[in-house]
Amino acid sequence: MAITGNGSLTISLSVFVISAAFLLKGAAETLSVEGQNLGTDNVSVIEGEMATISCRVKNNDDSVIQLLNPNRQTIYFRDVRPLKDSRFQLVNFSDNELRVSLSNVSLSDEGRYVCQLYTDPPQEAYADITVLVPPGSPIMDSREDVVSEGNETELTCTAMVSKPAASIRWMKGEQELTGEMTVDETYDRMFTVTSRLRLTVSKEDDGEPVSCIIDHPAVKDLRAQRYLEVLYQPEVKIVQAFPEGLTREGENLELTCIAKGKPQPHQISWLRVDDDVPSHTVITGSDLFIENLNKSYNGTYRCVASNTVGDAYDDYILFVYDSRAGEGAPQKIDHAVIGGVVAVVMFAILCALIVLGRYFARHKGTYFTHEAKGADDAADADTAIINAEGGHNNTEEKKEYYI
């Protein structure tokens, strides 16, 4: 069949119109896809608890939403669940959201889940589920239960099988300390963390609490604690029980030795430095008693206490005074009160001097002023006095005072 020129033109126009129509339709579909925004969120969940995945669509044009697991198996297609896993439950379905819950989450559920929107081409958004495994109660141990002052002890704290790896902090009372931490990964992607703390102790550390604290996103305030037990040598102090004041001839002396340590001192002894203890001295445990003092007893008396850690001592210097020493002595004077009184008196005297000085200065000025009046035109001193203000009687008085 022959085709005329007009026929060819007609066919060409038809093809152009059809092509333009397809192009416009494709452009419209492209704009529609770009206008639909698919979104979701990553999820962190503790093992055994529930995770929720939300596939959200903005400006949906009735496109189908579905959720796939990390193996690209469809969990939900619209509101239908093809996957036979009852742990997945539909929470909400609408044109703009597909929300699904997953209960009793295990490590095998971890991975990347896919929210898919059936457009041309399909849109996808990804939700990563991270499963957290909290560590068990920390295990705390020490190299020795009891340590002597000045020695070093080592404490260990272990956080078993967690994901991710835990971190461990140390506290001694209110002071934070730093330990040496090691992390071991197990075959099933779990982690065991151990921290070692080395500590040199003093007697002040006895009874001090030491805690290891576990930091992990799946658990809060997980800690273990133990109290330090430190042995230390005795602390010794001699107290004069009698007399209360001076030690005089003829009087009695009683001293008490107070000794504390850990363990409690098992032996307390008295001695006299550089000499023997007086023969009639009575020593009963921590007490020393001497009667009828005299000056031959002067010297240094020492109390020595011992325990398994070491020895310690305290000295008492005895000086025997005359029998009447201290009698009739003036009463103690409060120097602070005397100083205050003296300061007040001095201040009052100073104020009085200032007032008197100003008074005399003022009257002396008045006298010289009166003396000078009328003296400029006088031929001699007598005439000047006569010319001064106040008349003749006043002049005589001044003149007699002058002579």
FISE-403988 format. One record per residue (C-alpha): x, z, y; residue in three letters. Coordinates in pm, whole numbers, padded with zeros to 5 digits, always signed. Each point is the difference from the previous one (the first is absolute). Layout:
N
XZYALA;...
END
This chain:
403
+00000+00000+00000MET;+00136-00095+00338ALA;+00027+00246+00270ILE;-00031-00108+00354THR;+00198+00139+00288GLY;-00297+00199+00117ASN;-00039+00142-00351GLY;+00363+00111-00005SER;-00049+00172+00331LEU;-00308+00175-00129THR;+00180+00129-00311ILE;+00295+00120+00207SER;-00225+00192+00234LEU;-00178+00162-00296SER;+00327+00111-00156VAL;+00115+00142+00335PHE;-00324+00193+00044VAL;+00019+00146-00352ILE;+00368+00093+00044SER;-00073+00168+00334ALA;-00283+00195-00159ALA;+00229+00130-00277PHE;+00269+00094+00253LEU;-00250+00194+00212LEU;-00129+00182-00307LYS;+00354+00093-00106GLY;+00083+00123+00348ALA;-00314+00213+00004ALA;+00090+00152-00338GLU;+00354+00071+00119THR;-00128+00177+00310LEU;-00241+00200-00217SER;+00282+00114-00233VAL;+00229+00094+00287GLU;-00282+00200+00159GLY;-00037+00216-00313GLN;+00260+00278-00001ASN;+00059+00173-00335LEU;+00164+00341+00003GLY;+00074+00306-00216THR;+00224+00311-00004ASP;+00275+00138-00220ASN;-00094+00312-00196VAL;+00204+00303-00107SER;-00167+00222-00258VAL;+00105+00299-00208ILE;+00001-00054-00373GLU;-00336+00097-00150GLY;-00191-00032+00326GLU;-00212-00284+00142MET;+00111-00307+00195ALA;-00229-00218+00212THR;+00068-00368+00078ILE;-00189-00165+00285SER;-00012-00381+00050CYS;-00133-00068+00350ARG;-00107-00332+00153VAL;-00057-00072+00365LYS;-00242-00284+00090ASN;-00095-00080-00361ASN;-00190-00328-00052ASP;-00143+00101-00339ASP;+00329-00055-00177SER;+00040+00195-00324VAL;+00229+00308-00012ILE;+00172+00111-00317GLN;+00260+00262-00099LEU;+00278-00066-00252LEU;+00242+00240-00171ASN;+00380-00044-00004PRO;-00041-00225-00308ASN;-00233-00231+00198ARG;-00300+00109-00207GLN;-00327+00018+00191THR;-00118+00357+00044ILE;-00305-00083+00212TYR;-00152-00338+00087PHE;-00244+00078+00278ARG;-00185+00302-00146ASP;+00061-00090-00363VAL;+00279+00160-00206ARG;+00135-00237-00263PRO;+00283+00238-00096LEU;-00106+00254-00260LYS;+00166+00305+00153ASP;-00257+00260+00100SER;+00252+00177+00224ARG;-00069-00273+00257PHE;-00326+00063+00182GLN;-00168-00186+00283LEU;-00020+00214+00313VAL;-00135-00260+00247ASN;-00077-00370-00001PHE;-00112-00209+00298SER;+00086-00330+00167ASP;+00281+00174+00180ASN;+00138+00249-00255GLU;+00072+00051-00367LEU;+00105+00360-00061ARG;+00099+00117-00348VAL;+00118+00340-00128SER;+00244+00064-00283LEU;-00020+00345-00158SER;+00258+00189-00207ASN;+00287-00209+00130VAL;+00309-00024-00222SER;+00344-00151+00045LEU;-00114-00313-00184SER;-00249-00067+00282ASP;+00280-00034+00256GLU;+00055-00348+00145GLY;-00131-00266+00237ARG;-00377-00059+00005TYR;-00142-00324+00148VAL;-00300-00036+00229CYS;-00108-00365-00019GLN;-00246-00194+00214LEU;-00137-00325-00145TYR;+00067-00242+00282THR;+00180-00331-00003ASP;+00281+00084-00037PRO;-00066+00356-00132PRO;+00119+00294+00214GLN;+00182+00299-00149GLU;+00094+00347+00119ALA;+00205+00251-00198TYR;-00044+00373-00057ALA;+00293+00183-00158ASP;-00100+00307-00199ILE;+00280+00259-00018THR;-00047+00280-00250VAL;+00156+00335+00096LEU;+00102+00244-00271VAL;+00055+00355+00132PRO;+00282+00207-00147PRO;-00074+00305-00207GLY;+00076+00351+00119SER;+00369+00021+00094PRO;+00234+00169-00243ILE;+00244+00235+00174MET;+00302+00157-00167ASP;+00320+00180+00099SER;+00346+00017-00152ARG;-00017+00381-00008GLU;-00277+00249+00065ASP;+00220+00249+00186VAL;+00299-00082+00223VAL;+00248+00221+00185SER;+00045-00028+00375GLU;+00255-00258+00109GLY;-00048-00209-00315ASN;-00164-00341-00035GLU;-00314-00066-00198THR;-00177-00326-00088GLU;-00373-00065-00006LEU;-00167-00310-00147THR;-00348-00139+00060CYS;-00152-00285-00203THR;-00307-00213+00079ALA;-00107-00171-00322MET;-00144-00352-00050VAL;-00148-00115+00327SER;-00062-00331+00171LYS;+00146-00067+00246PRO;+00302+00231-00022ALA;-00055+00338+00163ALA;+00235+00163+00251SER;+00106+00366-00011ILE;+00069+00238+00288ARG;+00147+00352-00014TRP;-00090+00304+00208MET;+00169+00343+00007LYS;-00240+00219+00194GLY;-00062-00201+00318GLU;+00328-00194-00027GLN;+00001-00354-00141GLU;+00290-00085-00230LEU;+00126-00327-00145THR;+00045-00062-00371GLY;+00154-00283-00200GLU;-00272-00225-00142MET;+00007-00240-00298THR;-00277-00243-00104VAL;-00049-00128-00357ASP;-00241-00285-00081GLU;-00176+00007-00335THR;-00104-00294-00215TYR;-00360+00000+00125ASP;+00092-00033+00372ARG;-00019+00375+00057MET;+00258+00216+00175PHE;+00150+00343-00062THR;+00175+00164+00297VAL;+00245+00292-00018THR;+00151+00186+00296SER;+00290+00246-00020ARG;+00065+00265+00265LEU;+00331+00187+00019ARG;-00012+00322+00199LEU;+00255+00272+00084THR;-00189+00328+00025VAL;+00045+00319+00201SER;-00167+00339-00027LYS;-00251-00110+00266GLU;-00126-00263-00247ASP;-00117+00261-00249ASP;-00375-00040-00044GLY;-00007-00318+00212GLU;-00246-00265-00130PRO;+00138-00345-00081VAL;-00253-00283-00038SER;+00021-00361-00110CYS;-00274-00215+00157ILE;-00117-00331-00147ILE;-00093-00279+00241ASP;-00214-00278-00153HIS;-00285-00217+00136PRO;-00227+00108-00286ALA;+00035+00376+00040VAL;+00038+00266+00270LYS;+00164+00344+00009ASP;+00149-00019-00346LEU;+00280+00256-00028ARG;+00185+00247-00218ALA;+00158+00324+00119GLN;+00227+00277-00117ARG;+00165+00299+00165TYR;+00377+00043+00017LEU;+00143+00308-00165GLU;+00336+00087+00156VAL;+00228+00284-00103LEU;+00208+00157+00278TYR;+00242+00290+00040GLN;-00118+00333+00147PRO;-00061+00072+00366GLU;+00118+00355+00078VAL;-00081+00233+00290LYS;+00086+00373+00046ILE;-00259+00214+00183VAL;+00077+00349+00138GLN;-00297+00205-00117ALA;+00129+00332+00144PHE;+00086+00109+00263PRO;-00175-00222+00249GLU;+00265+00036+00271GLY;+00365+00107+00009LEU;+00171+00123-00314THR;+00138+00347+00092ARG;+00215+00250-00182GLU;-00197+00223-00233GLY;-00293-00239-00033GLU;-00100-00203-00305ASN;+00017-00381-00036LEU;-00234-00215-00206GLU;+00051-00378-00039LEU;-00219-00248-00185THR;+00122-00338-00126CYS;-00264-00274+00003ILE;+00094-00297-00219ALA;-00210-00308-00074LYS;+00087-00307-00202GLY;-00118-00232-00275LYS;+00022+00130-00259PRO;-00037+00352+00136GLN;+00342+00170+00018PRO;+00068+00181-00328HIS;+00281+00217+00138GLN;+00046+00188+00330ILE;+00314+00205+00062SER;+00150+00202+00287TRP;+00365+00034+00099LEU;+00209+00115+00292ARG;+00238-00263+00134VAL;+00367+00108-00012ASP;-00085+00350-00125ASP;-00197+00195-00257ASP;-00361+00101+00045VAL;-00024+00374+00090PRO;-00017+00210-00315SER;-00341+00154+00069HIS;-00165-00336+00084THR;-00319-00059-00199VAL;-00073-00364-00092ILE;-00337-00079-00154THR;-00046-00370-00058GLY;-00024-00158+00344SER;+00016+00335+00188ASP;+00310+00185+00121LEU;-00020+00364+00115PHE;+00275+00211+00164ILE;-00066+00355+00121GLU;+00190+00213+00250ASN;+00184-00282+00174LEU;+00345+00044+00149ASN;+00241-00236+00168LYS;+00206-00052-00315SER;-00292-00206-00134TYR;+00043-00265+00271ASN;+00044-00349-00140GLY;-00174-00314-00125THR;-00255+00037-00280TYR;-00092-00315-00189ARG;-00302-00087-00214CYS;+00061-00280-00253VAL;-00288-00178-00180ALA;+00039-00245-00290SER;-00213-00246-00194ASN;+00069-00300-00224THR;+00068-00224+00302VAL;+00258+00219+00176GLY;+00084+00312+00198ASP;-00071+00103+00359ALA;+00059+00314+00207TYR;-00073+00175+00330ASP;+00216+00259+00182ASP;-00090+00321+00185TYR;+00260+00158+00230ILE;-00031+00379+00008LEU;+00127+00188+00307PHE;-00065+00374+00003VAL;-00045+00149+00350TYR;+00046+00360+00114ASP;-00289+00225-00088SER;-00118+00019+00363ARG;+00056-00366+00084ALA;-00287-00154+00186GLY;-00163+00331+00103GLU;-00109+00023+00363GLY;+00062-00364+00045ALA;-00196-00150+00284PRO;-00310-00183-00091GLN;+00019-00368-00029LYS;-00029-00179+00329ILE;-00202-00311+00036ASP;+00247-00219+00190HIS;-00259-00265+00063ALA;-00224+00246+00187VAL;+00295+00130+00207ILE;+00102-00354+00087GLY;-00351-00077+00118GLY;-00016+00309+00220VAL;+00338-00076+00156VAL;-00107-00357+00073ALA;-00318+00118+00174VAL;+00194+00255+00211VAL;+00261-00256+00104MET;-00271-00244+00097PHE;-00174+00263+00214ALA;+00329+00090+00175ILE;+00073-00363+00070LEU;-00344-00053+00152CYS;+00044+00310+00220ALA;+00339-00121+00123LEU;-00145-00338+00093ILE;-00287+00160+00196VAL;+00231+00243+00184LEU;+00247-00277+00084GLY;-00271-00212+00157ARG;-00134+00301+00194TYR;+00340+00092+00153PHE;+00078-00364+00076ALA;-00324-00036+00196ARG;+00049+00320+00211HIS;+00363-00076+00071LYS;-00099-00338+00140GLY;-00260+00161+00227THR;+00258+00241+00147TYR;+00246-00272+00089PHE;-00275-00209+00154THR;-00103+00284+00231HIS;+00360+00073+00093GLU;+00050-00355+00114ALA;-00298-00011+00233LYS;+00112+00011+00369GLY;+00371-00002-00088ALA;+00065-00353+00119ASP;-00027+00086+00378ASP;+00162+00345-00021ALA;+00341+00063+00151ALA;+00096+00266-00253ASP;-00127+00178-00310ALA;-00181+00274+00193ASP;-00189-00253+00206THR;-00093-00189-00313ALA;-00150+00312-00153ILE;-00193+00072+00321ILE;-00137-00355+00003ASN;-00111+00026-00363ALA;-00374+00013-00071GLU;-00155+00343-00024GLY;+00077+00164+00333GLY;+00241+00271+00112HIS;-00086+00258-00262ASN;+00062-00248-00270ASN;+00322-00094+00172THR;+00122+00355-00003GLU;-00074+00035-00364GLU;+00187-00318-00083LYS;+00285+00094+00225LYS;+00035+00344-00156GLU;-00019-00160-00348TYR;+00271-00243+00111TYR;+00232+00279+00117ILE;
END
